[in-house]
Amino acid sequence: MNCNRCGGLMAYEKFYSPVEDFFGWRCISCGEIVDQVILENRTRQRG
Ligand SMILES: [Zn+2]
């Protein structure tokens, strides 16, 4: 998977938010974070 902002390599990591822990993709170049919820929202925007 590549970053949609800069095209860099993304790493699958665990994140710790105040609400709950979650897994997502973080760009090692620019720091862009994409998690499962964001991906689902993006794919549903056309509907
Ligand atoms: Zn990036």
mmCIF file of the protein (N, C-alpha, C, O) and its ligand, coordinates in Angstrom:
data_MODEL
# 
_entry.id   MODEL 
# 
loop_
_entity.id 
_entity.type 
_entity.pdbx_number_of_molecules 
1 polymer     1 
2 non-polymer 1 
# 
_entity_poly.entity_id                      1 
_entity_poly.type                           'polypeptide(L)' 
_entity_poly.nstd_linkage                   no 
_entity_poly.nstd_monomer                   no 
_entity_poly.pdbx_seq_one_letter_code       MNCNRCGGLMAYEKFYSPVEDFFGWRCISCGEIVDQVILENRTRQRG 
_entity_poly.pdbx_seq_one_letter_code_can   MNCNRCGGLMAYEKFYSPVEDFFGWRCISCGEIVDQVILENRTRQRG 
_entity_poly.pdbx_strand_id                 A 
# 
loop_
_entity_poly_seq.entity_id 
_entity_poly_seq.num 
_entity_poly_seq.mon_id 
_entity_poly_seq.hetero 
1 1  MET n 
1 2  ASN n 
1 3  CYS n 
1 4  ASN n 
1 5  ARG n 
1 6  CYS n 
1 7  GLY n 
1 8  GLY n 
1 9  LEU n 
1 10 MET n 
1 11 ALA n 
1 12 TYR n 
1 13 GLU n 
1 14 LYS n 
1 15 PHE n 
1 16 TYR n 
1 17 SER n 
1 18 PRO n 
1 19 VAL n 
1 20 GLU n 
1 21 ASP n 
1 22 PHE n 
1 23 PHE n 
1 24 GLY n 
1 25 TRP n 
1 26 ARG n 
1 27 CYS n 
1 28 ILE n 
1 29 SER n 
1 30 CYS n 
1 31 GLY n 
1 32 GLU n 
1 33 ILE n 
1 34 VAL n 
1 35 ASP n 
1 36 GLN n 
1 37 VAL n 
1 38 ILE n 
1 39 LEU n 
1 40 GLU n 
1 41 ASN n 
1 42 ARG n 
1 43 THR n 
1 44 ARG n 
1 45 GLN n 
1 46 ARG n 
1 47 GLY n 
# 
loop_
_struct_asym.id 
_struct_asym.entity_id 
A 1 
B 2 
# 
loop_
_chem_comp.id 
_chem_comp.type 
_chem_comp.mon_nstd_flag 
ALA 'L-peptide linking' y 
ARG 'L-peptide linking' y 
ASN 'L-peptide linking' y 
ASP 'L-peptide linking' y 
CYS 'L-peptide linking' y 
GLN 'L-peptide linking' y 
GLU 'L-peptide linking' y 
GLY 'peptide linking'   y 
ILE 'L-peptide linking' y 
LEU 'L-peptide linking' y 
LYS 'L-peptide linking' y 
MET 'L-peptide linking' y 
PHE 'L-peptide linking' y 
PRO 'L-peptide linking' y 
SER 'L-peptide linking' y 
THR 'L-peptide linking' y 
TRP 'L-peptide linking' y 
TYR 'L-peptide linking' y 
VAL 'L-peptide linking' y 
ZN  non-polymer         . 
# 
_pdbx_entity_nonpoly.entity_id   2 
_pdbx_entity_nonpoly.name        ? 
_pdbx_entity_nonpoly.comp_id     ZN 
# 
_pdbx_nonpoly_scheme.asym_id         B 
_pdbx_nonpoly_scheme.entity_id       2 
_pdbx_nonpoly_scheme.mon_id          ZN 
_pdbx_nonpoly_scheme.ndb_seq_num     1 
_pdbx_nonpoly_scheme.pdb_seq_num     101 
_pdbx_nonpoly_scheme.auth_seq_num    101 
_pdbx_nonpoly_scheme.pdb_mon_id      ZN 
_pdbx_nonpoly_scheme.auth_mon_id     ZN 
_pdbx_nonpoly_scheme.pdb_strand_id   A 
_pdbx_nonpoly_scheme.pdb_ins_code    . 
# 
loop_
_atom_site.group_PDB 
_atom_site.id 
_atom_site.type_symbol 
_atom_site.label_atom_id 
_atom_site.label_alt_id 
_atom_site.label_comp_id 
_atom_site.label_asym_id 
_atom_site.label_entity_id 
_atom_site.label_seq_id 
_atom_site.pdbx_PDB_ins_code 
_atom_site.Cartn_x 
_atom_site.Cartn_y 
_atom_site.Cartn_z 
_atom_site.occupancy 
_atom_site.B_iso_or_equiv 
_atom_site.pdbx_formal_charge 
_atom_site.auth_seq_id 
_atom_site.auth_comp_id 
_atom_site.auth_asym_id 
_atom_site.auth_atom_id 
_atom_site.pdbx_PDB_model_num 
ATOM   1   N  N  . MET A 1 1  ? 0.848   -1.197 0.000  1.00 0.00 ? 1   MET A N  1 
ATOM   2   C  CA . MET A 1 1  ? 0.000   0.000  0.000  1.00 0.00 ? 1   MET A CA 1 
ATOM   3   C  C  . MET A 1 1  ? 0.882   1.244  0.000  1.00 0.00 ? 1   MET A C  1 
ATOM   4   O  O  . MET A 1 1  ? 1.879   1.309  0.719  1.00 0.00 ? 1   MET A O  1 
ATOM   5   N  N  . ASN A 1 2  ? 0.504   2.236  -0.816 1.00 0.00 ? 2   ASN A N  1 
ATOM   6   C  CA . ASN A 1 2  ? 1.264   3.479  -0.889 1.00 0.00 ? 2   ASN A CA 1 
ATOM   7   C  C  . ASN A 1 2  ? 0.395   4.655  -0.452 1.00 0.00 ? 2   ASN A C  1 
ATOM   8   O  O  . ASN A 1 2  ? -0.827  4.640  -0.597 1.00 0.00 ? 2   ASN A O  1 
ATOM   9   N  N  . CYS A 1 3  ? 1.054   5.656  0.078  1.00 0.00 ? 3   CYS A N  1 
ATOM   10  C  CA . CYS A 1 3  ? 0.383   6.850  0.570  1.00 0.00 ? 3   CYS A CA 1 
ATOM   11  C  C  . CYS A 1 3  ? -0.314  7.576  -0.576 1.00 0.00 ? 3   CYS A C  1 
ATOM   12  O  O  . CYS A 1 3  ? 0.277   7.791  -1.634 1.00 0.00 ? 3   CYS A O  1 
ATOM   13  N  N  . ASN A 1 4  ? -1.579  7.953  -0.359 1.00 0.00 ? 4   ASN A N  1 
ATOM   14  C  CA . ASN A 1 4  ? -2.301  8.671  -1.412 1.00 0.00 ? 4   ASN A CA 1 
ATOM   15  C  C  . ASN A 1 4  ? -1.953  10.155 -1.412 1.00 0.00 ? 4   ASN A C  1 
ATOM   16  O  O  . ASN A 1 4  ? -2.416  10.899 -2.277 1.00 0.00 ? 4   ASN A O  1 
ATOM   17  N  N  . ARG A 1 5  ? -1.144  10.589 -0.452 1.00 0.00 ? 5   ARG A N  1 
ATOM   18  C  CA . ARG A 1 5  ? -0.755  11.995 -0.418 1.00 0.00 ? 5   ARG A CA 1 
ATOM   19  C  C  . ARG A 1 5  ? 0.583   12.203 -1.106 1.00 0.00 ? 5   ARG A C  1 
ATOM   20  O  O  . ARG A 1 5  ? 0.736   13.108 -1.926 1.00 0.00 ? 5   ARG A O  1 
ATOM   21  N  N  . CYS A 1 6  ? 1.568   11.345 -0.761 1.00 0.00 ? 6   CYS A N  1 
ATOM   22  C  CA . CYS A 1 6  ? 2.916   11.551 -1.295 1.00 0.00 ? 6   CYS A CA 1 
ATOM   23  C  C  . CYS A 1 6  ? 3.419   10.338 -2.066 1.00 0.00 ? 6   CYS A C  1 
ATOM   24  O  O  . CYS A 1 6  ? 4.479   10.403 -2.689 1.00 0.00 ? 6   CYS A O  1 
ATOM   25  N  N  . GLY A 1 7  ? 2.671   9.222  -2.034 1.00 0.00 ? 7   GLY A N  1 
ATOM   26  C  CA . GLY A 1 7  ? 3.075   8.041  -2.772 1.00 0.00 ? 7   GLY A CA 1 
ATOM   27  C  C  . GLY A 1 7  ? 4.141   7.221  -2.062 1.00 0.00 ? 7   GLY A C  1 
ATOM   28  O  O  . GLY A 1 7  ? 4.694   6.285  -2.640 1.00 0.00 ? 7   GLY A O  1 
ATOM   29  N  N  . GLY A 1 8  ? 4.432   7.568  -0.809 1.00 0.00 ? 8   GLY A N  1 
ATOM   30  C  CA . GLY A 1 8  ? 5.456   6.871  -0.050 1.00 0.00 ? 8   GLY A CA 1 
ATOM   31  C  C  . GLY A 1 8  ? 4.992   5.536  0.500  1.00 0.00 ? 8   GLY A C  1 
ATOM   32  O  O  . GLY A 1 8  ? 3.819   5.176  0.400  1.00 0.00 ? 8   GLY A O  1 
ATOM   33  N  N  . LEU A 1 9  ? 5.930   4.812  1.082  1.00 0.00 ? 9   LEU A N  1 
ATOM   34  C  CA . LEU A 1 9  ? 5.627   3.504  1.651  1.00 0.00 ? 9   LEU A CA 1 
ATOM   35  C  C  . LEU A 1 9  ? 4.861   3.665  2.957  1.00 0.00 ? 9   LEU A C  1 
ATOM   36  O  O  . LEU A 1 9  ? 5.181   4.531  3.772  1.00 0.00 ? 9   LEU A O  1 
ATOM   37  N  N  . MET A 1 10 ? 3.843   2.823  3.152  1.00 0.00 ? 10  MET A N  1 
ATOM   38  C  CA . MET A 1 10 ? 3.046   2.892  4.369  1.00 0.00 ? 10  MET A CA 1 
ATOM   39  C  C  . MET A 1 10 ? 3.254   1.641  5.202  1.00 0.00 ? 10  MET A C  1 
ATOM   40  O  O  . MET A 1 10 ? 3.376   0.536  4.673  1.00 0.00 ? 10  MET A O  1 
ATOM   41  N  N  . ALA A 1 11 ? 3.293   1.833  6.525  1.00 0.00 ? 11  ALA A N  1 
ATOM   42  C  CA . ALA A 1 11 ? 3.511   0.731  7.454  1.00 0.00 ? 11  ALA A CA 1 
ATOM   43  C  C  . ALA A 1 11 ? 2.235   0.468  8.243  1.00 0.00 ? 11  ALA A C  1 
ATOM   44  O  O  . ALA A 1 11 ? 1.551   1.399  8.668  1.00 0.00 ? 11  ALA A O  1 
ATOM   45  N  N  . TYR A 1 12 ? 1.922   -0.813 8.435  1.00 0.00 ? 12  TYR A N  1 
ATOM   46  C  CA . TYR A 1 12 ? 0.738   -1.193 9.203  1.00 0.00 ? 12  TYR A CA 1 
ATOM   47  C  C  . TYR A 1 12 ? 1.109   -1.198 10.678 1.00 0.00 ? 12  TYR A C  1 
ATOM   48  O  O  . TYR A 1 12 ? 1.988   -1.949 11.102 1.00 0.00 ? 12  TYR A O  1 
ATOM   49  N  N  . GLU A 1 13 ? 0.432   -0.351 11.463 1.00 0.00 ? 13  GLU A N  1 
ATOM   50  C  CA . GLU A 1 13 ? 0.803   -0.196 12.866 1.00 0.00 ? 13  GLU A CA 1 
ATOM   51  C  C  . GLU A 1 13 ? -0.426  -0.156 13.751 1.00 0.00 ? 13  GLU A C  1 
ATOM   52  O  O  . GLU A 1 13 ? -1.551  0.025  13.287 1.00 0.00 ? 13  GLU A O  1 
ATOM   53  N  N  . LYS A 1 14 ? -0.173  -0.333 15.059 1.00 0.00 ? 14  LYS A N  1 
ATOM   54  C  CA . LYS A 1 14 ? -1.252  -0.183 16.027 1.00 0.00 ? 14  LYS A CA 1 
ATOM   55  C  C  . LYS A 1 14 ? -1.200  1.228  16.595 1.00 0.00 ? 14  LYS A C  1 
ATOM   56  O  O  . LYS A 1 14 ? -0.133  1.734  16.944 1.00 0.00 ? 14  LYS A O  1 
ATOM   57  N  N  . PHE A 1 15 ? -2.389  1.864  16.683 1.00 0.00 ? 15  PHE A N  1 
ATOM   58  C  CA . PHE A 1 15 ? -2.472  3.221  17.220 1.00 0.00 ? 15  PHE A CA 1 
ATOM   59  C  C  . PHE A 1 15 ? -3.277  3.197  18.508 1.00 0.00 ? 15  PHE A C  1 
ATOM   60  O  O  . PHE A 1 15 ? -4.140  2.344  18.710 1.00 0.00 ? 15  PHE A O  1 
ATOM   61  N  N  . TYR A 1 16 ? -2.972  4.159  19.378 1.00 0.00 ? 16  TYR A N  1 
ATOM   62  C  CA . TYR A 1 16 ? -3.645  4.236  20.666 1.00 0.00 ? 16  TYR A CA 1 
ATOM   63  C  C  . TYR A 1 16 ? -4.383  5.563  20.774 1.00 0.00 ? 16  TYR A C  1 
ATOM   64  O  O  . TYR A 1 16 ? -3.764  6.612  20.952 1.00 0.00 ? 16  TYR A O  1 
ATOM   65  N  N  . SER A 1 17 ? -5.702  5.514  20.668 1.00 0.00 ? 17  SER A N  1 
ATOM   66  C  CA . SER A 1 17 ? -6.496  6.727  20.797 1.00 0.00 ? 17  SER A CA 1 
ATOM   67  C  C  . SER A 1 17 ? -7.186  6.711  22.164 1.00 0.00 ? 17  SER A C  1 
ATOM   68  O  O  . SER A 1 17 ? -7.270  5.662  22.803 1.00 0.00 ? 17  SER A O  1 
ATOM   69  N  N  . PRO A 1 18 ? -7.687  7.883  22.617 1.00 0.00 ? 18  PRO A N  1 
ATOM   70  C  CA . PRO A 1 18 ? -8.390  7.939  23.908 1.00 0.00 ? 18  PRO A CA 1 
ATOM   71  C  C  . PRO A 1 18 ? -9.621  7.044  23.941 1.00 0.00 ? 18  PRO A C  1 
ATOM   72  O  O  . PRO A 1 18 ? -10.027 6.590  25.010 1.00 0.00 ? 18  PRO A O  1 
ATOM   73  N  N  . VAL A 1 19 ? -10.209 6.788  22.797 1.00 0.00 ? 19  VAL A N  1 
ATOM   74  C  CA . VAL A 1 19 ? -11.434 5.999  22.744 1.00 0.00 ? 19  VAL A CA 1 
ATOM   75  C  C  . VAL A 1 19 ? -11.134 4.508  22.701 1.00 0.00 ? 19  VAL A C  1 
ATOM   76  O  O  . VAL A 1 19 ? -11.658 3.736  23.504 1.00 0.00 ? 19  VAL A O  1 
ATOM   77  N  N  . GLU A 1 20 ? -10.280 4.106  21.750 1.00 0.00 ? 20  GLU A N  1 
ATOM   78  C  CA . GLU A 1 20 ? -9.952  2.698  21.607 1.00 0.00 ? 20  GLU A CA 1 
ATOM   79  C  C  . GLU A 1 20 ? -8.685  2.541  20.776 1.00 0.00 ? 20  GLU A C  1 
ATOM   80  O  O  . GLU A 1 20 ? -8.303  3.431  20.016 1.00 0.00 ? 20  GLU A O  1 
ATOM   81  N  N  . ASP A 1 21 ? -8.052  1.399  20.938 1.00 0.00 ? 21  ASP A N  1 
ATOM   82  C  CA . ASP A 1 21 ? -6.891  1.113  20.106 1.00 0.00 ? 21  ASP A CA 1 
ATOM   83  C  C  . ASP A 1 21 ? -7.372  0.639  18.741 1.00 0.00 ? 21  ASP A C  1 
ATOM   84  O  O  . ASP A 1 21 ? -8.422  0.008  18.623 1.00 0.00 ? 21  ASP A O  1 
ATOM   85  N  N  . PHE A 1 22 ? -6.600  0.948  17.724 1.00 0.00 ? 22  PHE A N  1 
ATOM   86  C  CA . PHE A 1 22 ? -6.988  0.487  16.387 1.00 0.00 ? 22  PHE A CA 1 
ATOM   87  C  C  . PHE A 1 22 ? -5.748  0.291  15.538 1.00 0.00 ? 22  PHE A C  1 
ATOM   88  O  O  . PHE A 1 22 ? -4.681  0.831  15.832 1.00 0.00 ? 22  PHE A O  1 
ATOM   89  N  N  . PHE A 1 23 ? -5.904  -0.483 14.487 1.00 0.00 ? 23  PHE A N  1 
ATOM   90  C  CA . PHE A 1 23 ? -4.813  -0.697 13.543 1.00 0.00 ? 23  PHE A CA 1 
ATOM   91  C  C  . PHE A 1 23 ? -5.039  0.153  12.303 1.00 0.00 ? 23  PHE A C  1 
ATOM   92  O  O  . PHE A 1 23 ? -6.175  0.360  11.876 1.00 0.00 ? 23  PHE A O  1 
ATOM   93  N  N  . GLY A 1 24 ? -3.964  0.634  11.739 1.00 0.00 ? 24  GLY A N  1 
ATOM   94  C  CA . GLY A 1 24 ? -4.089  1.446  10.535 1.00 0.00 ? 24  GLY A CA 1 
ATOM   95  C  C  . GLY A 1 24 ? -2.753  1.554  9.834  1.00 0.00 ? 24  GLY A C  1 
ATOM   96  O  O  . GLY A 1 24 ? -1.745  0.991  10.261 1.00 0.00 ? 24  GLY A O  1 
ATOM   97  N  N  . TRP A 1 25 ? -2.783  2.301  8.739  1.00 0.00 ? 25  TRP A N  1 
ATOM   98  C  CA . TRP A 1 25 ? -1.587  2.491  7.927  1.00 0.00 ? 25  TRP A CA 1 
ATOM   99  C  C  . TRP A 1 25 ? -1.011  3.877  8.184  1.00 0.00 ? 25  TRP A C  1 
ATOM   100 O  O  . TRP A 1 25 ? -1.737  4.871  8.189  1.00 0.00 ? 25  TRP A O  1 
ATOM   101 N  N  . ARG A 1 26 ? 0.310   3.931  8.399  1.00 0.00 ? 26  ARG A N  1 
ATOM   102 C  CA . ARG A 1 26 ? 0.967   5.224  8.581  1.00 0.00 ? 26  ARG A CA 1 
ATOM   103 C  C  . ARG A 1 26 ? 2.070   5.371  7.551  1.00 0.00 ? 26  ARG A C  1 
ATOM   104 O  O  . ARG A 1 26 ? 2.889   4.469  7.372  1.00 0.00 ? 26  ARG A O  1 
ATOM   105 N  N  . CYS A 1 27 ? 2.089   6.510  6.874  1.00 0.00 ? 27  CYS A N  1 
ATOM   106 C  CA . CYS A 1 27 ? 3.115   6.773  5.876  1.00 0.00 ? 27  CYS A CA 1 
ATOM   107 C  C  . CYS A 1 27 ? 4.428   7.102  6.585  1.00 0.00 ? 27  CYS A C  1 
ATOM   108 O  O  . CYS A 1 27 ? 4.470   7.968  7.459  1.00 0.00 ? 27  CYS A O  1 
ATOM   109 N  N  . ILE A 1 28 ? 5.485   6.413  6.205  1.00 0.00 ? 28  ILE A N  1 
ATOM   110 C  CA . ILE A 1 28 ? 6.777   6.653  6.862  1.00 0.00 ? 28  ILE A CA 1 
ATOM   111 C  C  . ILE A 1 28 ? 7.460   7.888  6.297  1.00 0.00 ? 28  ILE A C  1 
ATOM   112 O  O  . ILE A 1 28 ? 8.491   8.322  6.810  1.00 0.00 ? 28  ILE A O  1 
ATOM   113 N  N  . SER A 1 29 ? 6.883   8.456  5.236  1.00 0.00 ? 29  SER A N  1 
ATOM   114 C  CA . SER A 1 29 ? 7.476   9.652  4.636  1.00 0.00 ? 29  SER A CA 1 
ATOM   115 C  C  . SER A 1 29 ? 6.839   10.932 5.173  1.00 0.00 ? 29  SER A C  1 
ATOM   116 O  O  . SER A 1 29 ? 7.549   11.825 5.636  1.00 0.00 ? 29  SER A O  1 
ATOM   117 N  N  . CYS A 1 30 ? 5.502   11.033 5.118  1.00 0.00 ? 30  CYS A N  1 
ATOM   118 C  CA . CYS A 1 30 ? 4.832   12.279 5.493  1.00 0.00 ? 30  CYS A CA 1 
ATOM   119 C  C  . CYS A 1 30 ? 3.986   12.135 6.752  1.00 0.00 ? 30  CYS A C  1 
ATOM   120 O  O  . CYS A 1 30 ? 3.502   13.136 7.282  1.00 0.00 ? 30  CYS A O  1 
ATOM   121 N  N  . GLY A 1 31 ? 3.798   10.911 7.243  1.00 0.00 ? 31  GLY A N  1 
ATOM   122 C  CA . GLY A 1 31 ? 3.052   10.738 8.486  1.00 0.00 ? 31  GLY A CA 1 
ATOM   123 C  C  . GLY A 1 31 ? 1.555   10.616 8.312  1.00 0.00 ? 31  GLY A C  1 
ATOM   124 O  O  . GLY A 1 31 ? 0.815   10.591 9.295  1.00 0.00 ? 31  GLY A O  1 
ATOM   125 N  N  . GLU A 1 32 ? 1.099   10.539 7.069  1.00 0.00 ? 32  GLU A N  1 
ATOM   126 C  CA . GLU A 1 32 ? -0.330  10.354 6.799  1.00 0.00 ? 32  GLU A CA 1 
ATOM   127 C  C  . GLU A 1 32 ? -0.817  9.066  7.457  1.00 0.00 ? 32  GLU A C  1 
ATOM   128 O  O  . GLU A 1 32 ? -0.166  8.026  7.365  1.00 0.00 ? 32  GLU A O  1 
ATOM   129 N  N  . ILE A 1 33 ? -1.977  9.149  8.126  1.00 0.00 ? 33  ILE A N  1 
ATOM   130 C  CA . ILE A 1 33 ? -2.533  7.969  8.783  1.00 0.00 ? 33  ILE A CA 1 
ATOM   131 C  C  . ILE A 1 33 ? -3.863  7.607  8.133  1.00 0.00 ? 33  ILE A C  1 
ATOM   132 O  O  . ILE A 1 33 ? -4.731  8.463  7.962  1.00 0.00 ? 33  ILE A O  1 
ATOM   133 N  N  . VAL A 1 34 ? -4.018  6.346  7.776  1.00 0.00 ? 34  VAL A N  1 
ATOM   134 C  CA . VAL A 1 34 ? -5.263  5.846  7.206  1.00 0.00 ? 34  VAL A CA 1 
ATOM   135 C  C  . VAL A 1 34 ? -5.668  4.615  7.999  1.00 0.00 ? 34  VAL A C  1 
ATOM   136 O  O  . VAL A 1 34 ? -4.922  3.638  8.066  1.00 0.00 ? 34  VAL A O  1 
ATOM   137 N  N  . ASP A 1 35 ? -6.855  4.665  8.600  1.00 0.00 ? 35  ASP A N  1 
ATOM   138 C  CA . ASP A 1 35 ? -7.330  3.495  9.327  1.00 0.00 ? 35  ASP A CA 1 
ATOM   139 C  C  . ASP A 1 35 ? -8.543  2.894  8.611  1.00 0.00 ? 35  ASP A C  1 
ATOM   140 O  O  . ASP A 1 35 ? -9.010  3.423  7.602  1.00 0.00 ? 35  ASP A O  1 
ATOM   141 N  N  . GLN A 1 36 ? -9.038  1.788  9.148  1.00 0.00 ? 36  GLN A N  1 
ATOM   142 C  CA . GLN A 1 36 ? -10.105 1.061  8.480  1.00 0.00 ? 36  GLN A CA 1 
ATOM   143 C  C  . GLN A 1 36 ? -11.353 1.915  8.324  1.00 0.00 ? 36  GLN A C  1 
ATOM   144 O  O  . GLN A 1 36 ? -12.028 1.849  7.297  1.00 0.00 ? 36  GLN A O  1 
ATOM   145 N  N  . VAL A 1 37 ? -11.665 2.719  9.341  1.00 0.00 ? 37  VAL A N  1 
ATOM   146 C  CA . VAL A 1 37 ? -12.866 3.553  9.283  1.00 0.00 ? 37  VAL A CA 1 
ATOM   147 C  C  . VAL A 1 37 ? -12.750 4.595  8.174  1.00 0.00 ? 37  VAL A C  1 
ATOM   148 O  O  . VAL A 1 37 ? -13.711 4.849  7.449  1.00 0.00 ? 37  VAL A O  1 
ATOM   149 N  N  . ILE A 1 38 ? -11.572 5.192  8.050  1.00 0.00 ? 38  ILE A N  1 
ATOM   150 C  CA . ILE A 1 38 ? -11.355 6.181  7.002  1.00 0.00 ? 38  ILE A CA 1 
ATOM   151 C  C  . ILE A 1 38 ? -11.506 5.530  5.633  1.00 0.00 ? 38  ILE A C  1 
ATOM   152 O  O  . ILE A 1 38 ? -12.123 6.098  4.733  1.00 0.00 ? 38  ILE A O  1 
ATOM   153 N  N  . LEU A 1 39 ? -10.943 4.343  5.481  1.00 0.00 ? 39  LEU A N  1 
ATOM   154 C  CA . LEU A 1 39 ? -11.042 3.650  4.201  1.00 0.00 ? 39  LEU A CA 1 
ATOM   155 C  C  . LEU A 1 39 ? -12.501 3.351  3.857  1.00 0.00 ? 39  LEU A C  1 
ATOM   156 O  O  . LEU A 1 39 ? -12.914 3.519  2.710  1.00 0.00 ? 39  LEU A O  1 
ATOM   157 N  N  . GLU A 1 40 ? -13.277 2.913  4.838  1.00 0.00 ? 40  GLU A N  1 
ATOM   158 C  CA . GLU A 1 40 ? -14.674 2.583  4.592  1.00 0.00 ? 40  GLU A CA 1 
ATOM   159 C  C  . GLU A 1 40 ? -15.465 3.837  4.243  1.00 0.00 ? 40  GLU A C  1 
ATOM   160 O  O  . GLU A 1 40 ? -16.327 3.802  3.363  1.00 0.00 ? 40  GLU A O  1 
ATOM   161 N  N  . ASN A 1 41 ? -15.183 4.936  4.918  1.00 0.00 ? 41  ASN A N  1 
ATOM   162 C  CA . ASN A 1 41 ? -15.881 6.181  4.623  1.00 0.00 ? 41  ASN A CA 1 
ATOM   163 C  C  . ASN A 1 41 ? -15.588 6.642  3.201  1.00 0.00 ? 41  ASN A C  1 
ATOM   164 O  O  . ASN A 1 41 ? -16.475 7.131  2.501  1.00 0.00 ? 41  ASN A O  1 
ATOM   165 N  N  . ARG A 1 42 ? -14.346 6.484  2.786  1.00 0.00 ? 42  ARG A N  1 
ATOM   166 C  CA . ARG A 1 42 ? -13.974 6.934  1.436  1.00 0.00 ? 42  ARG A CA 1 
ATOM   167 C  C  . ARG A 1 42 ? -14.667 6.102  0.370  1.00 0.00 ? 42  ARG A C  1 
ATOM   168 O  O  . ARG A 1 42 ? -15.101 6.633  -0.653 1.00 0.00 ? 42  ARG A O  1 
ATOM   169 N  N  . THR A 1 43 ? -14.774 4.784  0.606  1.00 0.00 ? 43  THR A N  1 
ATOM   170 C  CA . THR A 1 43 ? -15.386 3.932  -0.397 1.00 0.00 ? 43  THR A CA 1 
ATOM   171 C  C  . THR A 1 43 ? -16.904 4.117  -0.435 1.00 0.00 ? 43  THR A C  1 
ATOM   172 O  O  . THR A 1 43 ? -17.550 3.771  -1.424 1.00 0.00 ? 43  THR A O  1 
ATOM   173 N  N  . ARG A 1 44 ? -17.468 4.662  0.640  1.00 0.00 ? 44  ARG A N  1 
ATOM   174 C  CA . ARG A 1 44 ? -18.932 4.832  0.703  1.00 0.00 ? 44  ARG A CA 1 
ATOM   175 C  C  . ARG A 1 44 ? -19.374 6.218  0.235  1.00 0.00 ? 44  ARG A C  1 
ATOM   176 O  O  . ARG A 1 44 ? -20.571 6.473  0.101  1.00 0.00 ? 44  ARG A O  1 
ATOM   177 N  N  . GLN A 1 45 ? -18.419 7.111  -0.015 1.00 0.00 ? 45  GLN A N  1 
ATOM   178 C  CA . GLN A 1 45 ? -18.798 8.481  -0.348 1.00 0.00 ? 45  GLN A CA 1 
ATOM   179 C  C  . GLN A 1 45 ? -19.598 8.576  -1.641 1.00 0.00 ? 45  GLN A C  1 
ATOM   180 O  O  . GLN A 1 45 ? -20.421 9.477  -1.806 1.00 0.00 ? 45  GLN A O  1 
ATOM   181 N  N  . ARG A 1 46 ? -19.352 7.637  -2.563 1.00 0.00 ? 46  ARG A N  1 
ATOM   182 C  CA . ARG A 1 46 ? -20.068 7.690  -3.847 1.00 0.00 ? 46  ARG A CA 1 
ATOM   183 C  C  . ARG A 1 46 ? -21.532 7.328  -3.690 1.00 0.00 ? 46  ARG A C  1 
ATOM   184 O  O  . ARG A 1 46 ? -22.369 7.774  -4.475 1.00 0.00 ? 46  ARG A O  1 
ATOM   185 N  N  . GLY A 1 47 ? -21.857 6.505  -2.662 1.00 0.00 ? 47  GLY A N  1 
ATOM   186 C  CA . GLY A 1 47 ? -23.201 6.007  -2.491 1.00 0.00 ? 47  GLY A CA 1 
ATOM   187 C  C  . GLY A 1 47 ? -24.176 7.110  -2.107 1.00 0.00 ? 47  GLY A C  1 
ATOM   188 O  O  . GLY A 1 47 ? -25.365 6.847  -1.924 1.00 0.00 ? 47  GLY A O  1 
HETATM 189 ZN ZN . ZN  B 2 .  ? 2.832   10.141 2.592  1.00 0.00 2 101 ZN  A ZN 1 
# 
